[in-house]
Amino acid sequence: MRQSIRVKLFLTFLLTTLLVVAGMYLFMRWSLDRGFNEWVESRQHERVENLVEALGDYYADAGGWTPLAVNKRQWIELLVQSDSHRHRHPPFWMNKALAGPVDRWPPDVDEELERKRHFIPLEMRVMLLAADRSIIFGRMERLPELTLQPIQHQGQVVGYLGLLPGRADNQIGDLRFMERQTQAFAWIALLMVVLSALLAMLLAYLLGRPIKRIAEATKQLGKGVYAIRLPVESGDELGQLARDFNDMAAALEQSEQARRRWVADISHELRTPLSVLRGELEALQDGIRPMIPEAIDSLLADVMRLNRLTEDLYQLALSDQGALTYRKAMIEPLQVLKADLATLAPEFAAKHLQVEVINSGQNAASLYADADRLSQLFRNLLKNSLNYSDSGGKIVIRVSNHAEKLIISIADSAPGVAEQELDKLFERFYRVESSRNRNHGGAGLGLAICSNVVAAHNGSIRAQASELGGLAIVIEFPLAK
């Protein structure tokens, strides 16, 4: 079964908090138990010292152990008085201890009662031995288990207090305190789990909401709804993801608009020469226009215009796909440019356009480039200037080297291009709707092809206003090392 991101986030937060709470609970219980046991052990050690001191005082006052050996009640009172925290009522084992033999200690206590109390009182884990380690109060069979504490009088050992192994005894108040603390820890842990569950639900909702919104928006984007945008509500990774999504959606929307405009422009450009061809052929077919050389030349001109358009589209498609063949070698681009200028010289002369080449480079520049593609680039740019410049104008070509770059500028005279349209000149089918319009020639693909050729040579191309009143195209190529 597929789980939503919110459920996964909720379970992750909840399990993490449960582990933390469980770890804290166990650590606090361990720390409390350890501290409590150390406190009980220290209190027992204090009681043993008090008992040893009390027995020493008794020995000094009585002059020996003989009076105590025949007075079991006195022995029990000494044991009970060593615990300053005990309540004043007699211990539960006192009556049974008095009923037993005088020297037998500790007395027998029911095992069930011992299990209920979980410990044996200190008074029932001590034995009293004389200086020669003979038993005053004790059991012969348990002598090997004893830990002896010497009882001294005037610097001499007069007896031993033997301590049997066992768990240090706890008072009823201590046990109740531990029970209350344990219950309090349990309730605190339960409360933390409930609060953690509520917090996990809130965090899962807050974190899951933008993710779910992004998922829904992605589905809409996949359906072609490119106008969708996400609100940016934070500056973290989710906010950055929303911004990146919006940028992607905007890019896809622009791409879709460009695709539609591309299809519409191609259809328009193909329809115009086809409509002219159809009209002229129908006129010839119906006998309205005679079959004379002028009519055939007109048909050929329309076919050539259609051929140029399809060739430009083909070249542009190849360059977009990176399928244009480039046979690069070390060449001098200025020689290629001069050859293209010589080829187009008759056309410049026919339009009375003056062409000036200014080479400010100190050395002959060399490029690792394809000479044919550079010639295609230069001819496209030169023909643009030829077609769009007014008759009697001027074209200035500047070549220079700067910071390991070859810079070529082709500037022409009026008419010019508005500044807000300069960046659009390299878009497909874009034509300036002014004096530089369709009536002067192409379909608006030449500069797009030029941009791809320059990019294939790791260069850059831009358009700017010309000092001559027209348009200047500036190209930069990295020089060969």
Secondary structure, 3 states (H helix, E strand, C coil): CCCCHHHHHHHHHHHHHHHHHHHHHHHHHHHHHHHHHHHHHHHHHHHHHHHHHHHHHHHHHHCCCHHHHCCHHHHHHHHHHCCCCCCCCCCCCHHHHHHCCCCECCCCCCHHHHHHHCCCCHHHHEEEEECCCCEEEECHHHHHHCEEEEEEECCEEEEEEEECCCCCCCCHHHHHHHHHHHHHHHHHHHHHHHHHHHHHHHHHHHHHHHHHHHHHHHHHHHCCCCCCCCCCCCCCHHHHHHHHHHHHHHHHHHHHHHHHHHHHHHHHHHHHHHHHHHHHHHHHHCCCCCCCHHHHHHHHHHHHHHHHHHHHHHHHHHHHHCCCCCCCEEECHHHHHHHHHHHHHHHHHHCCCEEEEEECCCCCCCEEECHHHHHHHHHHHHHHHHHHCCCCCEEEEEEEEECCEEEEEEEEECCCCCHHHHHHCCCCCCCCCCCCCHHHCCCCCHHHHHHHHHHHCCCEEEEEECCCEEEEEEEEEECCC
